[in-house]
């Protein structure tokens, strides 16, 4: 059985950011990066909503990936 953090790192090494964000968005403690990671996961799930409120889903996803990299020291 692999841990969630190991699964997250596997997704990140495979450049599967959608999968990595899906896993990380459910973590209880993300610190200062929580909002960006959760919002990026939601932007993947429902990009139309974010377009309706005037936010670019691609920018939100990029910010979430950057936060994920910073939080878990990913390449």
WOJO-V80585 format. One record per pair of residues at least 24 apart in sequence whose C-alpha atoms are under 7 Angstrom apart, sorted by sequence separation. I is the first residue (numbers start at 0). J is the second residue. D is the distance in whole Angstrom. If there is no record, write none. Layout:
BEGIN
i=I j=J d=D
i=I j=J d=D
END
This chain:
BEGIN
i=39 j=63 d=5
i=35 j=62 d=6
i=36 j=63 d=4
i=35 j=63 d=5
i=36 j=66 d=6
i=35 j=66 d=6
i=36 j=67 d=7
i=32 j=66 d=6
i=32 j=70 d=7
i=16 j=64 d=7
END
